[in-house]
Amino acid sequence: MSDTNTPNDSYDGDQSSLTSRLAANPRPALRWAAVAAVLLVLEFGAFIGGTLTVLHALVLGVTGLIAAMLGLTISKGIETSINEVQASILSQIDSVRSTAEGIPTLLSRETIPNQGHRLGPDGPWAETFMGLEPRLAWLLRVTLIVVYAFVVAYWLFRGWDIFRIYYRQADWTPTDDIINRLRSHRWGVFGVLIILLFLTMALFGPALGPTTVEANIQSPYGHYVEYYSNETGQVENVTVGNANFNSKSKGAGTNVGPMSYDSFDRFHPFGTLTNGRDLFTFMMGGARTTITVVGIAIGMSAGIAAALGMISAFYSGTVDLGVLTVADGITSVPQLLLLIMVSAVFAGHWITNVLNGGFLLAILFGLTGWPGLWRAVRGPALQVAQEEWVDAAESFGQRPALIMWKHMFPYVVGYLLVYASMSAGGIIIAMSALSFLGNGLGVTAPTPAWGRAIDLGQNYVSTPSWHISLIPGLMIVALVTGANALGDGLRDAIDPETESGSGEQTAAGGGA
Amino acid sequence: MSNAIERKQTAASGETLVDVQDLKKYYGGNGFFAPPPVKAVDTVNFEIKRGETFGLVGESGSGKSTLGRTLVRLEQATDGSVSFDGTDITELSGSELKKWRSNAQMVFQDPESSLNDRMTVGEIIREPLDAHGWKTKSERRERVTELLSEVGLREEHYFRYPHQFSGGQRQRIGIARALALEPEFIVLDEPVSALDVSVQAKIITLLEDLQEEFDLTYLFIAHDLSVVRHICDRVAVMYLGKIMEIGDTEELYEDPQNPYTQALLSAIPRPDPTVTIDRITLPGTPPSPRDPPQGCQFSTRCPAKIRPEAYADVPDETWDAVEQLREVIRERSRMSLSATDQMRKRLGRFSRFDDIDETVEDLFEELSVPQAVQDHVQHAVELVKDGEPEEARTYLRDEFGGVCDTTRPDHHQVSASGRESYCHRHDAEYDDVTAVLSKYSDGA
């Protein structure tokens, strides 16, 4: 590049705002928005429903915490009044949610039903989508949903692409390079796909299962199925509970394996559990709890770790030592033991009702998980704090909080993402471990939790009912691997010099 | 580059802008068990006149950067005062400090490290304005484009990232950022030393032009002596936290008085092969600023060090050998002993330092050593072998140390223009530096 100065008159200044740039060339944005709108309308109800579920849990958790804290410190009266406010907000959210879920969506079980019954011993199927066999109807729906989810994800990415090509003022940013490197990183892309798949499970869980958590697991005796009975030769009606009772998978003799039908014309993609419930539905329900808990926990510990990491790097000295002491104190407590203890202490407390106990777990993982991330972030933060641009910002009187935010955080966030995605695996494993241990630990039964499925099946590993433990186990492996792959990919994308890891870099994650 | 030879003399108004009094900056050393502090800047006095360019030269580790950083309050002074336009800025804090900061800015050495790569050039230059809530948002943007053209960049560079620029251009961005708040005083911390020579000249010219246009006062920190001569009105030479010589640039370059300045200037390569300047090579390395010499900071390496009366007749070579031995023992005393060595020392079986005998042999082998010297050297060697190099060092200093080893010199005025030099040789009772050094280089 030359070091010269030639005036450029065509330069129109940087006064234009994003809206004016959009107005100047609206076509690409409009085209993108039209497709996005169609995609949104297709599943509008599901999106609103999912968002409101998360909002519901958040309101419940946050107001609950505030109420408990104020109730302990100030007076019981405040606690009661806050609880009343909470109840009214929650009921409003609930009513909106039920309306939202009433909006028909294209890929719901109502549009493509898979639950039906035969009309004769080999006979055609009734009440399924276009009279298809339940297996095919279910497969069709699942395929469509997964395709839809990936198309949405791609379209969101495409939106960023269009912004960068047509509307961004800078024609190149460092982020472009990171994204381009991540795109060509196969292992990282694999991670992204796996994570997307699991997010799809969490978001569209109710529509993915052959039946619903509500009907199959929560209140099986309040729901009915129709089936063709070979004994009576006609279509009978039975409660789901009774049907479950007769479809148990308990080794040889009584087993409903993967991709098979039980004697009530119900299709089970992953077979049934020991109590006859549908494993696939169970897993989809579990995905939602798992991903919510992991999301909250990782978000919390990453937030704490980033803030403390930058504070200790920027101020160093005594502040750093103080944080280090606290972090060491937290690390020295065995996490699993603490989780068991706290679960016991809070047994019966209202907080165990939020997200069926998941919220308490998330907070615990969040509060105990940050020292690891803080350690990972502190090194890079210390390095950035030594850079002259931090001195420069200080020399013109920038506020410390803004220095940390503008001049240090962008360099630290990459490491944070890498280590957060890697330790997400640890949290998933720890959660499963808790549910596996049972005894009121982990997510409250009967709410689905992956670890519990493994626990239920452990006596049948060597019988025809092997699927009960194996499939959830494999799914945990897949998710943890995916999270680690994503972490690897991000690391290589952000910091290409460390590529093809020498091994030492990958040392994060780990179990509980 | 029309003014490459003819140095531009900025019309310094004679009014003092920055007045540094007894400034000290120590690192560490507070706390009962802490090792002694690192004396990065050790009692420094000088003034910078409004509108002038004041140079600060010295080898790395001499404390020149620390001094510069203290002047813009990137470091808090340990002691002393820096008065800026009459306000002691070492006392400022909070909003007063922030307000003052817009008056004094800094340009950093490494253009790779001084710009945040994740911000656009526009954001980087605009940040000081944002931090001080300067006027309105659109006026700030206008100011940035104005600054971009001031420093020779183009307006459309606003949305580029520092990655997309060369070193020289990056330094221009750094200069634009420093100018944003219209400061009176700018500390230039080796602004061109990381750049190619061809680009250096352009940046220097830019700095000179900007000084003229905005009536800036510069503190120019450098180790490149020829650049300093080109741009600075006055210059201070630093060594180990102390100003060795300070005065008008031309005069100081033409007729250096301090032995350190002379040694430093003799190292400038001359393009003219017919000029024979005896180069003064300094022995050893600078001592640790944690443990500076008791007397003059330069005494351990000084070619013009004053010899005590008692040893006036010792041959020069022998005396040099004695000085070298002292340097060796000083190095030894910096080494810390391992636990096993400590134990051996207690038991009287310590042998790790026995190799000192060989050193002494190498040093004194072919020299005539007077008996008095011989005895003292032998005593010191025994102390070292016993594992007590610290005591050997003190012993030698007491025996062979002259005024340079024991007493800090004063700043002596050495010319009519008020040039000062930090050396005992300027006392009437000792020989003049130049005379001694010419003898030294003749002998060599």
HADDOCK unambig.tbl for C-alpha pairs under 7 A between the chains (distance, minus, plus):
assign (segid A and resid 1 and name CA) (segid B and resid 165 and name CA) 6.81 0.50 0.50
assign (segid A and resid 1 and name CA) (segid B and resid 166 and name CA) 6.22 0.50 0.50
assign (segid A and resid 3 and name CA) (segid B and resid 168 and name CA) 6.99 0.50 0.50
assign (segid A and resid 3 and name CA) (segid B and resid 169 and name CA) 6.30 0.50 0.50
assign (segid A and resid 4 and name CA) (segid B and resid 152 and name CA) 6.71 0.50 0.50
assign (segid A and resid 5 and name CA) (segid B and resid 152 and name CA) 5.27 0.50 0.50
assign (segid A and resid 5 and name CA) (segid B and resid 153 and name CA) 5.70 0.50 0.50
assign (segid A and resid 5 and name CA) (segid B and resid 154 and name CA) 6.33 0.50 0.50
assign (segid A and resid 6 and name CA) (segid B and resid 154 and name CA) 6.94 0.50 0.50
assign (segid A and resid 7 and name CA) (segid B and resid 154 and name CA) 6.42 0.50 0.50
assign (segid A and resid 11 and name CA) (segid B and resid 156 and name CA) 6.30 0.50 0.50
assign (segid A and resid 169 and name CA) (segid B and resid 159 and name CA) 6.31 0.50 0.50
assign (segid A and resid 170 and name CA) (segid B and resid 159 and name CA) 4.70 0.50 0.50
assign (segid A and resid 170 and name CA) (segid B and resid 160 and name CA) 5.96 0.50 0.50
assign (segid A and resid 173 and name CA) (segid B and resid 161 and name CA) 6.69 0.50 0.50
assign (segid A and resid 174 and name CA) (segid B and resid 118 and name CA) 6.56 0.50 0.50
assign (segid A and resid 387 and name CA) (segid B and resid 113 and name CA) 5.83 0.50 0.50
assign (segid A and resid 387 and name CA) (segid B and resid 114 and name CA) 6.87 0.50 0.50
assign (segid A and resid 388 and name CA) (segid B and resid 113 and name CA) 5.46 0.50 0.50
assign (segid A and resid 388 and name CA) (segid B and resid 114 and name CA) 4.50 0.50 0.50
assign (segid A and resid 389 and name CA) (segid B and resid 113 and name CA) 6.40 0.50 0.50
assign (segid A and resid 389 and name CA) (segid B and resid 114 and name CA) 4.28 0.50 0.50
assign (segid A and resid 389 and name CA) (segid B and resid 115 and name CA) 5.24 0.50 0.50
assign (segid A and resid 389 and name CA) (segid B and resid 116 and name CA) 5.79 0.50 0.50
assign (segid A and resid 392 and name CA) (segid B and resid 114 and name CA) 6.94 0.50 0.50
assign (segid A and resid 395 and name CA) (segid B and resid 72 and name CA) 6.72 0.50 0.50
assign (segid A and resid 395 and name CA) (segid B and resid 74 and name CA) 6.23 0.50 0.50
assign (segid A and resid 395 and name CA) (segid B and resid 101 and name CA) 6.60 0.50 0.50
assign (segid A and resid 395 and name CA) (segid B and resid 105 and name CA) 6.53 0.50 0.50
assign (segid A and resid 396 and name CA) (segid B and resid 101 and name CA) 5.51 0.50 0.50
assign (segid A and resid 396 and name CA) (segid B and resid 102 and name CA) 6.09 0.50 0.50
assign (segid A and resid 396 and name CA) (segid B and resid 105 and name CA) 6.65 0.50 0.50
assign (segid A and resid 396 and name CA) (segid B and resid 128 and name CA) 5.85 0.50 0.50
assign (segid A and resid 397 and name CA) (segid B and resid 98 and name CA) 5.11 0.50 0.50
assign (segid A and resid 397 and name CA) (segid B and resid 101 and name CA) 6.09 0.50 0.50
assign (segid A and resid 397 and name CA) (segid B and resid 131 and name CA) 6.87 0.50 0.50
assign (segid A and resid 398 and name CA) (segid B and resid 131 and name CA) 5.42 0.50 0.50
assign (segid A and resid 407 and name CA) (segid B and resid 116 and name CA) 6.55 0.50 0.50
